[in-house]
Amino acid sequence: MHEPAAAYYNLAVFSSDRSVMQKAYMGEREHTDIILFGHTHTAVHEIKSGVHIVSPGALRYARDGGPSYAIIDVNGPDGRVRIRIVTALYRT
């Protein structure tokens, strides 16, 4: 039996000291598929120049209304990356 070819994605992790557009430019330049950053306590998922830019938010002390986290699935049924920001059901 034949194993399907594995999909590979380039992931970069940045601090929050750059703008979304700067992160997108850096990701595009370095052929990055996903940029993950944090310390903002604000949930973000944007696609700029084909680069997913993701901040999961925060489970405590969220600055955008409520607790949140991100689910990043690189094994989607169609072979594409799927990213969801999930709002937690409780308040801190």
Secondary structure, DSSP 8 states (H G I E B T S, - for coil): ----------EEEE-SSS-HHHHHHHHHHTT-SEEEE-SS--EEEEEETTEEEEEE--SSS-SSSS-EEEEEES--TTSS-EEEEEE-SS--
